[in-house]
């Protein structure tokens, strides 16, 4: 089984990733609405990379640490539900940031 501490840290990583996804959607909203996504200056692209890379890293950590696992084995069948729920949370956070 995945230890409770790792599951707690995975949940914290999931929260951090959802927050970064929201900020990423918020940062992309204005350029997408104005149709100027490909003509941004370098600082905006750096901001997008600064938000995207940590969000993806934290999401991968959360997807591996939050669902329960057997000791020395793969994920339990209920782990797929946890992963699906986490991905939906990340996509919803991005969409809320984009719509705002």
C-alpha positions in Angstrom: 0.0 0.0 0.0 1.0 3.6 -0.6 1.9 5.1 2.7 -0.5 7.7 4.1 2.3 10.4 4.1 2.9 9.9 0.4 -0.8 10.0 -0.3 -1.0 13.3 1.7 2.0 14.7 -0.2 0.3 13.6 -3.5 -2.9 15.4 -2.5 -0.8 18.5 -1.8 0.8 18.2 -5.2 -2.6 17.8 -6.8 -3.8 21.0 -5.1 -0.6 22.9 -6.3 -1.1 21.6 -9.8 -4.7 22.6 -9.9 -3.8 26.1 -8.7 -1.0 26.4 -11.4 -3.5 25.1 -14.0 -5.9 27.8 -13.0 -3.2 30.5 -13.3 -2.1 29.0 -16.7 -5.7 29.3 -18.0 -5.9 32.9 -16.6 -2.6 33.8 -18.3 -3.8 32.3 -21.7 -7.3 33.9 -21.6 -6.4 37.4 -22.8 -4.1 36.5 -25.6 -6.5 33.9 -26.9 -9.4 36.3 -26.8 -7.4 38.9 -28.7 -6.0 36.3 -31.1 -2.4 37.2 -30.3 -1.2 34.0 -28.8 1.6 33.5 -31.3 2.8 37.1 -31.2 3.5 37.5 -27.5 6.8 38.8 -26.3 9.4 36.6 -24.6 8.3 37.4 -21.1 4.8 36.0 -21.7 6.2 32.8 -23.1 8.5 32.5 -20.1 5.5 33.0 -17.8 3.6 30.2 -19.6 6.6 27.9 -19.4 7.0 28.8 -15.7 3.4 27.8 -15.0 3.2 24.8 -17.3 6.3 22.8 -16.3 5.7 22.8 -12.5 2.0 22.1 -13.1 2.8 19.0 -15.2 5.4 17.8 -12.7 3.1 18.2 -9.8 0.3 16.5 -11.7 2.4 13.5 -12.5 3.4 13.2 -8.8 -0.2 13.5 -7.8 -1.3 10.8 -10.3 1.2 8.3 -8.9 0.9 9.1 -5.2 -2.8 9.7 -4.5 -4.4 6.5 -5.8 -3.9 3.4 -3.6 -1.4 0.8 -4.7 -0.6 -2.7 -3.6 2.9 -3.2 -2.0 5.2 -4.1 -4.9 2.4 -4.2 -7.4 0.4 -2.0 -9.7 -2.5 0.3 -8.9 -5.8 -1.1 -7.6 -8.8 -0.9 -9.9 -10.2 2.0 -7.8 -7.0 3.9 -8.7 -8.3 4.5 -12.1 -11.3 6.4 -10.7 -8.9 8.5 -8.6 -6.7 9.3 -11.6 -9.7 10.2 -13.7 -11.1 12.5 -11.0 -7.7 14.2 -10.6 -7.4 14.8 -14.4 -10.9 16.2 -14.4 -10.0 18.5 -11.5 -6.9 19.8 -13.4 -8.9 20.3 -16.6 -11.7 22.1 -14.7 -9.2 24.4 -13.0 -7.7 25.2 -16.4 -11.1 25.8 -17.9 -12.2 28.1 -15.0 -9.0 30.1 -15.3 -9.5 30.3 -19.1 -13.2 31.4 -18.8 -12.5 34.0 -16.2 
